[in-house]
Amino acid sequence: MTQKEYTNDAIDLLKHLIATPSVSRNEKEAADIIAETIVNYGLEYEREANDVWITDKNFDTSKPTLLLNAHIDTVKPVDSWTRNPFMPTIENNVLYGLGSNDCGGGLVSLLQVFRYLSAKPQKYNLIYLASAEEEISGKNGISMVLPLLPKIDIAIVGEPTGMQPAIAEKGLMVIDLIAHGKSGHAARNEGINAIYEALDDLMWIRDYKFKKVSDLLGPTKMTVTVVNAGTQHNVIPDKLTALIDVRSNEFYKNEDICNFIQQHCKSEIKAHSYRLNSSHISPEHPLIKRCIEMGMKPFGSPTLSDQALMSFQSFKLGPGESSRSHSADEFIEIGEIGNAIKQYIQLLDGAII
């Protein structure tokens, strides 16, 4: 097959997927389409829930393994769409539709790349995974599948990066802050005001600067984003709850950050989860060095992906632009998909990983 034929197959599949709503936790029909397409390509797939993957038929346990991953789920369309988000439309070589950019372009391009690379001997094994529930870091997404796969040495995640390698990614942790007081009548100066109890903690969170700053990701940041307290004007509030959004760089683990916050706050501090840590791969890795030789420029990404759930080395590299994700009238250029397939093949055909 020619590269144009691979590109045409990728576009046809992407149009089919756009026309099939696949908001997180509702990806069954999209997963069915991926599975049916794989069979039509003459390949065999495996499936768990709405996650679909293909393993290189010549898998050799003596070789390292490369995972090609992208997600099939989308966010809900925002109200400001001026088009039907589920009607794929091509105008002036631009394909519009929900999920076209995030992460449909990477999803369909990497499938074509798997077809090309697995048809000839490589120095590594290859696995393609179309995963579900990425947008919500759900339990039935990639975290369900990874234990079922052979040992992975490195992964390429097809998120939209303008086909520049994102070699670091910020982590995410959401924390509950809970301050306790004692109710009383506001007119009689009774009780203990939970809002006042929390003030010093909230100000410390606002003002504290983590010392280790990443060249790629910048500083670790924590931001108070939600605060709730009180029932009515004349009752001293006996409880305040707040949400803290923490975005970590590669120098800090989420659990360590939470413990540090607990040591500096008198309020109750509870993390929702520690699992979405920052990720980082060395610029000296052979694939990253090859990216640089091809003229690509490594960078650090502020947005979260399934990389956060990978215990092995990984980096993001995909067609489209992150700025288009989750936005109205989402789109990807046809040329971006064709160029991605070409660059992926140039990067990976015959590569050492």
LUMMITI-762312 format. One record per atom (N, C-alpha, C): x, z, y. Coordinates in steps of 0.02 Angstrom, whole numbers, plus 50000, padded with zeros to 5 digits. Example, Ala and Ser with C-alpha at 12.3 -4.5 7.8 and 13.67 -1.06 7.14 Angstrom:
2
506605039049716;506155039049775;506605039049835;506425035449888;506845035749947;506455039450002;
//
This chain:
353
500415000049940;500005000050000;500435000050063;500184996950115;500544996950179;500355003150219;500755004550270;500605010250313;499925009250348;499765003250365;499115001850397;498545003650350;498635002050286;498115003650237;498035011250229;498595014850228;498555022150226;498195024850288;498355022050345;498045024250407;497295022850406;497095016950383;496385015250379;496015019950332;496335021650275;496025026450229;495945033250262;496445035250300;496425041750335;495845041850386;495775036550423;495245036150474;494555036250441;494475032350388;493835032250353;493645039150328;494125042750299;493995049450274;493825054250331;494195053650386;494065058150442;493375056950472;493165050850477;492485049350502;491955052550456;492065052050391;491605054950343;491575062550351;492145065650362;492175072950370;491845075150435;491955071450489;491645073150553;490885073150546;490625068350509;489905067650500;489615072950452;490045077150425;489835082250377;489995089150406;489515092650435;489655099150465;490025103850416;490555106950440;490965111250397;491205117350436;490745120550471;490915126850506;491135131950454;491595136250472;491885141150426;491345144650384;491485145150320;491055147950268;490515143150245;490485137250276;489995132150256;490345125450245;490875125650206;491285119550198;491155115950132;490655117950094;490565115150027;490525107550027;490105104650071;490025097450071;490675093850091;491035096750138;491675093750157;492175094150100;492185099850065;492625100550007;492435095549953;491785094349944;491555089249896;491835082349914;491825080849979;492075074350001;492825073649988;493195078950003;493915078849989;494035077749915;493675081449873;493775080849800;493595073849776;493045071149799;492835064349779;493345059149801;493615060049861;494115055349887;494745055549844;494955061449826;495555062149784;495465058549717;494875059249687;494735055849624;494745048249634;494465045949690;494465038849704;495165036149714;495625040449735;496325038449742;496685038449675;496345040349621;496655040449555;497055046749542;496925052049579;497285058349571;496825063749544;497115069149520;496735074749494;496805080749541;496265084349547;496265090149593;496065096549557;496205102049589;495955108549568;495565111449627;495105116049611;494675118749664;494505126049651;494505129949703;494275136849701;493845137849763;493195139549752;492725140049808;492735133349846;492905133449911;492925127249950;493635125049966;494105127549928;494805125549935;494975120449881;495295114949901;495445109549855;496185107949859;496515107149802;497225105549804;497425100849749;497995097549760;498285092849711;499005094949698;499195095149636;499885096649618;500225090249592;500815089049614;501215083349592;501205082949515;501005077149488;500935076449416;501615076949380;502155075949417;502835076549388;503155083149406;502755088349412;503005094949433;503555097249387;504115099349418;504715101549382;504905108449408;504875113449365;505005120349386;505725121349410;506175116749396;506865117449418;506955115049490;506435112049518;506475109549587;506115114249635;506315114349699;505935118049749;505265114649762;504805118249793;504135115649803;503935115749877;503685110049899;503435109149968;502685109049967;502375113150009;501645113250017;501455109550081;500995104750075;500695101350132;499995104250140;499875107650196;499245111350204;498905109650271;498245109050268;497825108750328;497135111350309;496735113050359;496095116250344;495515111450356;494975112550318;494385108250321;493835111150365;493875117550382;493335120550421;493435119450496;492885120250532;492905119650605;492575125750637;492675126550701;492285131350740;491595128350752;491135132350778;490485129650799;490585125550863;490205120250872;490275116250934;490045120250994;490415119751049;490215123151110;489635119351143;489285122751188;488675119851217;488815113951264;489435113351288;489585108351339;489775101451310;489685100451245;489785093751217;489305088751251;489565082951270;489145077751298;488985072451245;489275073151186;489155068551131;488865072651072;488635069151022;488445072450960;489095074250924;489245080750915;489885082650885;489965080350812;489405078750780;489425076750710;489325069150701;489385065450755;489345058150751;490025055250769;490425053150720;491085050350735;491015043850774;491345043550831;491295037750875;492005035650896;492145029250888;492795026650910;492695022450972;493035024351026;493025020651089;493735019851114;493955013751126;494625012451152;495155015851109;495075015151042;495555017950994;495605025550996;495065028751019;495015036051018;494415038050976;494535042650928;494005044850883;493755051650907;493105051950925;492795058150948;492405061350891;492405068050892;492005071750843;492295078650830;491855083350812;492075090150798;492555090250738;493135093350749;493635093750696;494105087850693;494015082950736;494455077050734;495175078950749;495265083450796;495935085650817;496155091850780;495685096450769;495825102950738;495375103950678;495585102050620;496265099850605;496225093450562;495695089450578;495575083650537;496135078550535;496465077550593;497015072850595;497565074550547;497775080850547;498285083150501;498045083050429;497425084850418;497135085150351;497155078350316;496915073150351;496885066550319;497565063150318;497985064450367;498655061450367;499085064150310;499065070750300;499475073750248;499245071650178;498595070250170;498365067750105;498665060850091;498695056550141;499005050050132;499755050750117;500065055450151;500785056650140;500905059050069;500465063450043;500525065549974;500475059549927;500005055149939;499935049149897;500585045149896;500875044249955;501485040249960;502065043649926;502175049949942;502775053449918;502755054849843;502155056449817;502105058249746;502135052249700;502105046249729;502125040149689;502845038149672;503325041849698;504025040249685;504425046649676;504995046449642;505375052549630;505615055749695;505535062349700;505785066149756;506215071949730;506595075049775;507025080549755;506655087249756;506015086849763;505605092849767;504915091449737;504565096749719;503865096149699;503425096049761;502825093349752;502375092549809;501685095249790;501395099149836;500695101449828;500335100049894;499745097249889;499305096249948;498725101049942;498595104749995;498045109649995;497605108750056;496965107350044;496455107350096;496095113950092;496225118450139;495985125350134;495385126550179;494995131650161;494395133550197;494505139850238;494035141350281;493995147650318;494615149250360;494975144050382;495565145350423;495375148150491;494835145650519;494655147650587;494445155050592;494295158050535;494095165150535;494565169350493;495125166350470;495595169850425;495215173150368;494745169350338;494295172150288;494605173350221;494295177750182;494555179750117;494495174150065;494065169250077;493975163650030;494355157450051;494845158350094;495275152850116;495935152950080;496465151750118;497125150850087;497375157050051;497175162950075;497405169050042;497135169649971;496565166349957;496295166149889;496695161349845;496935155949874;497245150649835;497975151849820;498345154649867;499075155249859;499275158649794;498935163949772;499135166949708;499035162349647;498635157049656;498505152449601;499005146749598;499415146049649;499895140549654;500575142549625;500965137549606;501665139049588;502035141849649;502625144449637;503035147149692;503155141649744;503005143349807;503105138649862;503745140549899;504155135549914;504775136749951;504705135650025;504305130750044;504185129450115;503525125650122;503205126650179;502565123250192;502585119750260;502255114150263;502105110850327;501355111550338;501165114450394;500465115650411;500275110450464;499755106450449;499605100650490;499175102050551;499295107650584;498935109150647;499165104350702;498745103150752;498945098450805;499505101150849;500085097950845;500665100050884;500975094150922;500615088550926;500915082650956;501505080050915;501505081550850;502045079750804;502725082250829;502715088250856;503325091950871;503305098250828;503875100350799;503865105950752;503795112750787;503265116350771;503175123150795;503525127750745;504115130150762;504515133950714;504415141450721;503975143450765;503785150550771;503065150750794;502715156050773;502005156750790;501865164050803;501485165450855;501305172350869;500815175150818;500895181650803;500425185050760;499845187850800;499355190550764;498755193350795;498565199850760;498395204850800;498115211050773;497585213450822;497005215350796;496475218250837;496435225750821;496435229750874;496455237050867;495835240150900;495545245050866;495025249250895;495345255250929;495185256350991;495375262551026;494735266651034;494755272951013;494165277251016;494355283851050;494045285151106;494155291451142;493535295851136;493635302251123;493085306951112;493035311951170;492425313351190;492295318451241;491725322951220;491375325651268;490805330051254;490265328551305;489655327351282;489115325451328;488895331451370;488615329951427;488365335151472;487985331851530;487705335951574;487335333251631;487825331751688;487785325651713;488255323551765;488195327651829;487605330151843;487495333951905;487815340851903;487925343651843;488175350451838;488915350751818;489245344951819;489965344851803;490095347751734;489665346051687;489735348651619;490055343351574;490285345451517;490535340951466;491245338551479;491465334051435;492125330851440;492005323351440;492215320051493;492075312951502;492555308751460;492285305251410;492695301151365;493045295451403;492735293151456;493055287851496;493705290351527;493675296451557;494265299351587;494795300951534;494565302951474;495025304351419;495425298151400;495115292351407;495445286151386;495865282851440;495785285051503;496095281451558;496845280851552;497185286351537;497915286051531;498135281151476;497775281251420;497945276651366;497845269351386;497285267951420;497145261151440;497655258651491;497865263051535;498365261151585;499045260151552;499205264251502;499845263351466;499845256651430;499295254951398;499245248451363;499315242751413;499025243551472;499075238351523;499795237451546;500165242851554;500815242651587;501415242151541;501345243951477;501935244251434;502195237151420;502855236451421;503175230051406;503625230951345;503495227251292;503935227451233;504605224451250;505135227551226;505815225951248;506075219251221;505915217751159;506195211751128;505775205551145;506065201151183;505725195051205;506005189051168;505565185051139;505765179251099;505895173151143;506425169551128;506565163251164;506005158151152;505695158551093;505185153651075;504485155951092;504345162351084;503665164951090;503555169451150;504085171251185;504005175851241;503895182951217;503595187151259;503515194251241;502925195451195;502955201051160;502375203651124;501895206651177;501265204851172;500785206951223;500195210651192;499945215651228;499325218851208;498865219151268;498225217551256;497735216951310;497085220351290;496835224551333;496175227551322;495655222351341;495225220551294;494765215051306;494025217151304;493865222851274;493175225251271;493185232851279;492725235451321;492655242751330;491905244451330;491725249551292;491025251851292;491015259451296;490585262051341;490505269251347;489865270751386;489575276551373;489015278951412;488345276351390;487815280351407;487135278551391;486685278051452;486805282251501;486435281851564;486815285551619;486595284651681;486995286751739;487085294351743;486635298251718;486675305551727;486905309251666;487185305651617;487435308751556;488185307451550;488565312851544;489295312251533;489405308851466;489775303251463;489885299751400;490335303651353;490115304251290;490505308051242;490935303651196;490905297051208;491315292551167;491455286051205;492055283651201;492245277151227;492575273151171;492385266951164;492715262551116;492975256451153;493545254051132;493855248151163;494185243851109;494245237451123;494615232951080;495265230851114;495805230951076;496455228851102;496685222751063;496825217351098;497075211151069;497835211251073;498165211151015;498905211351013;499165204750987;499615201651025;499945195351005;500685196650998;500925196650936;501615198750921;502085192750915;502705193850935;503225188850922;503575190750856;504085186750838;504395187550773;504815193950765;504915197650820;505325203650816;504925209950796;504265209450795;503855215350782;503345213950728;503305218550679;502785218350629;502165222050656;501585219550636;500965222450662;500895229950646;501075231850585;501015238950566;501465243350610;502075240950625;502525244750667;502245245450738;501935240050763;501645240250830;501075245350832;500655245250781;500095249950779;500345257150778;500845258450737;501125265150733;501405267350801;501725262650835;502015264150901;501475265750952;500925262050951;500375263350996;500065270250981;499995271750918;499725278350898;500145284050926;500795283150926;501245288350950;501185289551026;500945284451062;500925284951135;500225285951163;499725286051120;499035286951144;498725293151113;498335296751152;497975302451124;497305300351095;497065294351112;496455291751083;496585289851010;496045289050973;496085286750904;496245279250903;496735277350863;496955270350860;496905267950788;496515262550777;496425259850710;496475252250712;496915249450671;496975242050667;496465239250618;496165233550636;495715230250589;496095227650528;496705225150539;497115222450486;497825221650511;498305222050464;499005220750481;499235213950458;498805210050427;499055204350387;499245198150427;499035197550490;499175191450527;499795192250571;500365192450538;501005193450572;501275186950601;501735187650647;502095181850674;502515178650620;502635172150626;503055168550579;503605164850616;504145163450579;504725160250610;505145156950556;505405150950570;505865147550526;506485145750565;507065146150533;507695144850568;507745137550588;508005136150647;508125129250668;508665125950625;509015129950584;509525127250540;509245125150472;508605126150461;508305123850398;508375116250394;508515113550335;508625106250329;508065101950357;507445104050347;506885100050373;506845100350449;507005106150478;506995106650551;507565102750580;508145103050549;508715099050572;508545091550570;508185089650517;507995082650511;507485080750565;507035085350581;506565084250637;506945082950702;507445087050714;507845086450775;508215079750776;508475077750719;508825071350714;508355065450729;507715066450714;507205061250728;506975061450800;507235066050840;507055066350911;506505071350927;506285075150877;505775080250890;506075086350923;505655090250957;505895096250993;505525102450968;505875106850933;505565113050909;505305117350967;504755120950953;504465125351004;504115131150970;503895135951010;503515141650984;502785140851002;502345142350954;501625141350964;501275147950977;500845148351028;500475154551042;499845155250999;499645149850965;499015149950927;499125151650854;498635154950825;498675157350756;498445151950708;498745151950648;498535147350595;498615150850527;498505147050473;498595149850406;499315151650392;499775149450434;500475151650427;500525159250422;500105162750459;500125170050462;500015173150394;499715169350347;499565171950281;500055169450228;500585166050250;501085163450204;501695168050202;501895169850142;502485174250134;503125170250129;503085163650129;503665159250123;503775155750189;504315151950194;504485148450256;503975142950270;503835141950334;503345136950352;503435134950425;503165129150443;503125127250513;502535122550523;502295122250585;501725117950601;501985111250626;501655105950603;501835099150625;501235094650611;500915092350663;500325088150652;500135084050712;499715078950700;499485074650755;498965078050798;498895075750859;498415078750905;498755083950949;498365086850993;498625091851041;498215098251036;498555103851037;498215110351031;497715111351088;497855108551146;497415109551204;496715106551194;496645101951146;495995098951133;495575103151084;495895107651049;495555111550997;495025116051027;494465116650992;493915121151011;493605119151078;493705113051099;493435110851164;492885105751154;492495104751207;491965099751204;492265092751201;491895088251167;492095081251161;492805080551132;492935084551081;493575084451046;493735077451021;494365075551022;494545068851001;495265068650974;495415063150940;496095061550920;496175054050927;496765051950945;496895044750952;497065041750884;496815035850872;496955032450809;497715031650800;498055029950854;498775029050850;499145035450832;498865041150850;499185047550832;499185048550757;498655046450723;498635047250650;499115042450617;499125036150639;499595031350611;500315033550621;500465036050681;501145038350696;501315044450655;500835048950644;500965054950604;501155053150533;500785048550502;500945046450434;501645043550431;501815039450480;502485036550482;503015041850489;502915046650534;503425051850546;503485056650487;502915058550458;502945062850399;503365059650343;503235053250331;503595049750278;504335049250294;504495047750357;505195047350377;505535054150369;505175059450383;505455066250378;505555068250305;505085066550261;505055069550195;505295065050138;505265058550146;505465054150091;506225054850079;506385057350019;507085058350002;507415064550031;507015068750064;507295074550098;507515080050050;507965084250074;508155090350038;507805096150074;507455100250035;507105105750065;507405112550046;
//
